[in-house]
Structures are given as structure tokens and as C-alpha cells.
Amino acid sequence: IAVLVEEVDHHHHTPQLLWGGAPSDYDPDSVMSGERSLSVASGATANEDDDQIREDLKKELMMLASVTNRGEYTSKEERDIVIDMVTQLEALNPTPNPAMSASEGDWDLCLSSTQFFRSSPFFLSIQAAMPNIQMSDNFFDLHDRATTASRIGRVRQRVSPNTLVSEVDLEVGMIPGMPFRVKGTVVTTASKGIVGDGEWELRIENTKVKGSNVPLFNQFLDDLQFELPVGDIYTNLMQQVPPVKLITYYVDEGIRITRDSEDNFYVFTRA
């Protein structure tokens, strides 16, 4: 890891992460101040070196994602290492205009610097509607504590030219009177527009639950084709659907790194 840090030191940019502090091996003199910017590696010799560095970084990152349950259980040292590797990969982005077609397809969340559910447009819209970061963080912390008996399984995004569909598999804790856990998939659909080289603007449309393991409940949902028109609710309450900003700083044939407006990062692998 230390060798990789040294080799790409000139690419570093300042992270603004809520998940952990700044990595201990950052050289302050080599870190650019101000906002993060999109980078595209260039040059024949640089490309050969960068390709190897990218592969090494991705291999280490996937290993840490696996042993820490997508980043949920990390030590301070592991957090610092992950932050370093994610930041370096972003600086070595091989794809111009990463918000375009290269990001389309099905993606599974493999690593996150925050709660997994926050990658869904449903919660990103709540975050966008909050007046400040502290309020949204408090809300999500309370939600997290209230659902500690629940487990989040696969988190998938299906990205197409005009929409992003999020699927979050949930396993809810024991319900009184039921001798088993209730499972289901929360599906949220949002419209998607491209507003910059790496930036999407999402607006939530609807949310529904599918695939429950309770036969009667599952049949009930299928029969009703029930969808919660979240977008219409926002429009009625706030006169508009809060726009969600997501910026993809890295994408290649197998990995995508996207950050939200609070600079939380989400690392996806192609499904």
C-alpha cells in the first residue's frame, strides 16, 4: 500500500469524508486545496504504469471490502487505507465523461463510507431535502438505530440513459406473531439527467416493495401493483422534487466510484 501511495502521490486531492479522518500518510504539500476535480489519466508511458497501479489498488480494495462487509466493520487503520485507495483510483480514472454510457448497466454495491441504504435515491432525496448536513446525518443515525434488527443484503443499481433504479434487499427482524424474518426488496426509481462530465441529477419518482417471503403479503403487493409516488408527495409538500447530485469520479469495465453531495463514496462492481 505504501508503495502505491508514493507512486500516485502527485494525483491526490483533498477528501471531505464523514466516514473517517484524513489518511495519516497524506503529504500536505502534495494535496490540492479546494474542490475535488475529475481526472483522466493520459500519456502512453503513464498509461502503462497507471494500469498496473489501478489493478493493484482494485485488488486490495476488493479484499478489504470482502473482509469488512462492504466497509461496515473497519478499524481506523483500515478506514485510512480504504480512503487512500479510493482517492488514488479517482485520480487515476481512465474514462473521460464517466457519467455517460460507461456507467450504464447493473452495479452491485461492494463498499461504502456510510450506511448502505443511503445509496438509494429514496434516502438521497431525504438528504437533499434537509437544510444541512448535521440534520440529515442525525436523521439517518436515528433511522439506523431504529432498524438495527434489520439486515441489508444486496444493494444494486440499474443505470440506463434516463433512469436509475435502486434495489435494496432487506431482512426485517422478528415480528410479533411471526416465527421468521420478513424479507423483501425495496425498489426505487428515479429519473436521471447528465449535468456534467461526471455528474448526474436524479429526481425520485416512486418506491415499491417486491419479492416478499410472506406469500400472502407478496401476492397482495403483486395484485395491487402498489407504488408509492414519492415524487408527487415531494411536489405537493415542497412544490418540487429535490434534485439529487451524484458525481462519478471513477469508472472502468468493472468498478464505479460515485460520491453524493456530502462526499460519501459508494464503490460498485459490475453485476
C-alpha positions as CSV (number, residue, x, y, z in Angstrom):
1,I,0.0,0.0,0.0
2,A,2.8,2.4,0.9
3,V,4.4,1.9,-2.5
4,L,1.1,2.7,-4.3
5,V,0.6,5.8,-2.2
6,E,4.1,7.1,-3.2
7,E,3.6,6.3,-6.9
8,V,0.4,8.3,-7.3
9,D,1.1,11.0,-4.7
10,H,1.0,13.7,-7.4
11,H,-2.6,12.8,-8.2
12,H,-4.0,13.3,-4.7
13,H,-6.9,15.6,-3.9
14,T,-8.4,16.5,-0.6
15,P,-11.1,14.1,0.7
16,Q,-14.0,15.5,2.7
17,L,-15.3,12.3,4.2
18,L,-17.6,11.7,7.0
19,W,-16.6,8.1,7.4
20,G,-13.1,8.6,8.7
21,G,-10.4,11.2,9.2
22,A,-7.8,12.1,6.6
23,P,-5.3,9.3,5.9
24,S,-2.2,9.5,8.0
25,D,0.2,9.2,5.1
26,Y,-1.0,12.2,3.1
27,D,1.7,14.7,2.3
28,P,0.1,18.1,3.0
29,D,2.4,19.8,0.4
30,S,1.2,17.5,-2.4
31,V,-2.6,17.7,-1.6
32,M,-4.5,20.2,-3.7
33,S,-6.8,22.6,-1.8
34,G,-10.3,23.3,-2.9
35,E,-12.9,21.1,-4.5
36,R,-12.2,17.7,-6.0
37,S,-12.0,17.6,-9.7
38,L,-12.4,14.9,-12.3
39,S,-9.2,13.4,-13.6
40,V,-8.4,11.3,-16.6
41,A,-5.0,9.6,-16.8
42,S,-3.2,10.3,-20.1
43,G,0.1,9.6,-21.8
44,A,1.4,6.3,-23.2
45,T,4.1,5.6,-20.6
46,A,1.8,6.9,-17.8
47,N,-1.0,4.7,-19.0
48,E,1.1,1.6,-18.7
49,D,2.2,2.5,-15.2
50,D,-1.3,3.6,-14.2
51,D,-2.9,0.4,-15.5
52,Q,-0.7,-1.7,-13.1
53,I,-1.4,0.7,-10.2
54,R,-5.1,0.6,-10.8
55,E,-5.2,-3.2,-10.9
56,D,-3.2,-3.4,-7.7
57,L,-5.4,-0.9,-6.0
58,K,-8.6,-2.6,-7.1
59,K,-7.3,-6.0,-5.9
60,E,-6.5,-4.6,-2.4
61,L,-9.8,-2.6,-2.3
62,M,-11.9,-5.7,-3.1
63,M,-10.1,-7.7,-0.5
64,L,-10.8,-5.1,2.2
65,A,-14.4,-4.8,1.0
66,S,-14.8,-8.5,1.4
67,V,-13.3,-8.9,4.9
68,T,-15.1,-5.8,6.3
69,N,-18.6,-6.5,5.0
70,R,-18.5,-3.7,2.4
71,G,-16.8,-1.3,4.8
72,E,-19.2,-1.8,7.7
73,Y,-16.7,-3.2,10.1
74,T,-13.4,-1.4,9.7
75,S,-10.7,-0.3,12.1
76,K,-9.3,3.2,12.0
77,E,-6.3,1.9,10.1
78,E,-8.4,0.1,7.6
79,R,-10.6,3.2,7.0
80,D,-7.5,5.2,6.3
81,I,-6.2,2.7,3.8
82,V,-9.5,2.5,2.1
83,I,-9.8,6.3,1.8
84,D,-6.3,6.4,0.3
85,M,-7.1,3.7,-2.2
86,V,-10.4,5.2,-3.3
87,T,-8.9,8.6,-3.6
88,Q,-6.0,7.3,-5.7
89,L,-8.3,5.4,-8.0
90,E,-10.4,8.5,-8.6
91,A,-7.2,10.4,-9.6
92,L,-6.4,7.5,-12.0
93,N,-9.8,7.5,-13.6
94,P,-9.3,6.0,-17.2
95,T,-12.6,7.1,-18.6
96,P,-13.5,10.5,-20.0
97,N,-17.0,11.7,-19.2
98,P,-17.7,9.0,-16.6
99,A,-21.3,10.0,-16.2
100,M,-22.0,8.9,-19.8
101,S,-22.6,5.4,-21.2
102,A,-19.7,3.8,-19.5
103,S,-21.6,4.0,-16.2
104,E,-24.7,2.3,-17.6
105,G,-25.7,-1.3,-16.7
106,D,-26.2,-3.2,-13.5
107,W,-24.0,-2.5,-10.5
108,D,-23.7,-4.1,-7.0
109,L,-22.6,-2.1,-4.0
110,C,-19.3,-3.6,-2.7
111,L,-18.0,-0.8,-0.4
112,S,-19.4,2.3,1.2
113,S,-18.2,5.0,3.5
114,T,-21.7,5.4,5.0
115,Q,-24.8,3.3,5.6
116,F,-25.6,1.1,2.6
117,F,-29.2,2.3,2.4
118,R,-28.1,5.9,1.7
119,S,-27.1,4.9,-1.9
120,S,-30.9,4.6,-2.7
121,P,-32.5,7.7,-4.4
122,F,-35.2,7.4,-1.7
123,F,-32.8,8.4,1.1
124,L,-30.6,10.6,-1.1
125,S,-33.8,12.7,-1.7
126,I,-34.3,13.0,2.0
127,Q,-30.7,14.1,2.3
128,A,-31.2,16.7,-0.4
129,A,-34.3,18.0,1.3
130,M,-32.6,18.6,4.6
131,P,-31.3,22.1,5.2
132,N,-27.9,21.0,6.5
133,I,-25.6,18.0,6.7
134,Q,-25.8,17.7,10.5
135,M,-29.6,17.4,10.4
136,S,-29.5,14.7,7.7
137,D,-26.8,12.8,9.5
138,N,-28.8,12.8,12.7
139,F,-31.9,11.6,10.8
140,F,-30.0,8.7,9.2
141,D,-28.3,7.8,12.5
142,L,-31.8,7.6,14.2
143,H,-33.1,5.5,11.3
144,D,-30.1,3.2,11.5
145,R,-30.6,2.7,15.2
146,A,-34.4,2.1,14.8
147,T,-33.7,-0.6,12.2
148,T,-30.8,-2.4,14.0
149,A,-32.7,-5.7,13.9
150,S,-32.9,-5.5,10.1
151,R,-30.2,-6.7,7.7
152,I,-29.3,-5.2,4.4
153,G,-28.4,-7.7,1.7
154,R,-27.6,-7.0,-1.9
155,V,-27.7,-3.3,-3.0
156,R,-28.0,-3.0,-6.7
157,Q,-28.3,0.0,-9.1
158,R,-29.6,-0.4,-12.7
159,V,-28.4,2.6,-14.7
160,S,-29.9,3.4,-18.0
161,P,-29.7,6.6,-20.2
162,N,-32.7,8.3,-18.4
163,T,-33.3,6.4,-15.2
164,L,-31.6,4.9,-12.2
165,V,-33.4,2.0,-10.4
166,S,-32.1,1.1,-7.0
167,E,-32.9,-2.3,-5.4
168,V,-32.1,-2.9,-1.7
169,D,-32.7,-6.4,-0.3
170,L,-33.9,-6.2,3.3
171,E,-34.4,-8.8,6.0
172,V,-36.5,-7.3,8.8
173,G,-36.2,-8.5,12.4
174,M,-38.7,-10.9,14.0
175,I,-42.2,-9.5,14.0
176,P,-44.5,-10.5,16.9
177,G,-46.6,-13.4,16.0
178,M,-44.3,-14.5,13.1
179,P,-41.7,-17.2,13.8
180,F,-39.4,-16.0,11.0
181,R,-37.8,-12.9,9.5
182,V,-39.6,-10.9,6.7
183,K,-37.6,-10.4,3.6
184,G,-38.3,-8.1,0.6
185,T,-36.6,-5.8,-1.9
186,V,-37.2,-2.1,-1.9
187,V,-37.2,-0.8,-5.4
188,T,-36.8,2.9,-6.0
189,T,-36.9,4.6,-9.5
190,A,-35.5,8.0,-10.2
191,S,-35.2,10.0,-13.4
192,K,-31.6,10.7,-14.4
193,G,-30.1,13.6,-16.2
194,I,-26.4,14.3,-17.0
195,V,-25.4,17.8,-16.0
196,G,-21.6,17.5,-16.2
197,D,-18.7,15.2,-17.2
198,G,-19.2,13.0,-14.2
199,E,-22.4,14.4,-12.6
200,W,-25.9,13.1,-12.5
201,E,-29.0,14.8,-11.3
202,L,-31.6,12.4,-10.0
203,R,-35.3,13.1,-9.2
204,I,-37.1,10.4,-7.4
205,E,-40.3,9.1,-9.0
206,N,-41.6,6.1,-7.0
207,T,-40.8,3.4,-4.5
208,K,-42.3,-0.1,-4.1
209,V,-41.6,-3.4,-2.3
210,K,-41.3,-6.7,-4.2
211,G,-40.3,-10.3,-3.6
212,S,-41.5,-10.7,0.0
213,N,-41.0,-14.1,1.5
214,V,-44.5,-13.9,3.1
215,P,-46.8,-15.5,0.4
216,L,-50.0,-13.6,1.3
217,F,-48.2,-10.3,1.6
218,N,-46.2,-10.9,-1.6
219,Q,-49.4,-11.8,-3.5
220,F,-51.2,-8.7,-2.1
221,L,-48.4,-6.4,-3.3
222,D,-48.3,-8.1,-6.7
223,D,-52.1,-7.8,-7.1
224,L,-52.2,-4.2,-6.2
225,Q,-49.0,-3.3,-8.1
226,F,-48.6,-0.8,-5.3
227,E,-46.1,2.0,-5.8
228,L,-45.6,5.0,-3.5
229,P,-45.5,8.1,-5.7
230,V,-42.7,9.8,-3.7
231,G,-42.1,12.4,-6.4
232,D,-45.7,13.6,-6.3
233,I,-45.6,13.7,-2.5
234,Y,-42.5,16.0,-2.6
235,T,-44.1,18.2,-5.2
236,N,-47.2,18.6,-3.0
237,L,-45.2,19.3,0.1
238,M,-42.3,21.3,-1.3
239,Q,-43.5,22.4,-4.7
240,Q,-40.7,20.4,-6.3
241,V,-38.9,17.1,-6.2
242,P,-35.5,17.8,-4.5
243,P,-32.7,17.2,-7.1
244,V,-30.1,14.7,-6.0
245,K,-26.5,15.3,-7.2
246,L,-24.2,12.3,-7.7
247,I,-20.7,12.5,-9.2
248,T,-18.9,9.5,-10.6
249,Y,-15.1,10.1,-10.2
250,Y,-14.0,6.7,-11.5
251,V,-15.4,4.1,-13.8
252,D,-13.9,1.3,-15.9
253,E,-15.2,-2.0,-17.2
254,G,-15.6,-3.4,-13.7
255,I,-15.7,-0.7,-11.0
256,R,-17.6,2.6,-10.5
257,I,-16.9,5.1,-7.6
258,T,-19.6,7.6,-7.1
259,R,-20.0,10.3,-4.3
260,D,-23.1,12.0,-3.0
261,S,-23.5,15.7,-2.1
262,E,-22.0,15.0,1.4
263,D,-18.9,13.4,-0.2
264,N,-19.8,9.9,1.0
265,F,-18.4,7.4,-1.5
266,Y,-20.1,4.3,-2.9
267,V,-18.0,1.7,-4.7
268,F,-19.9,-0.5,-7.1
269,T,-18.8,-3.6,-9.1
270,R,-20.4,-4.5,-12.4
271,A,-23.1,-7.2,-11.8
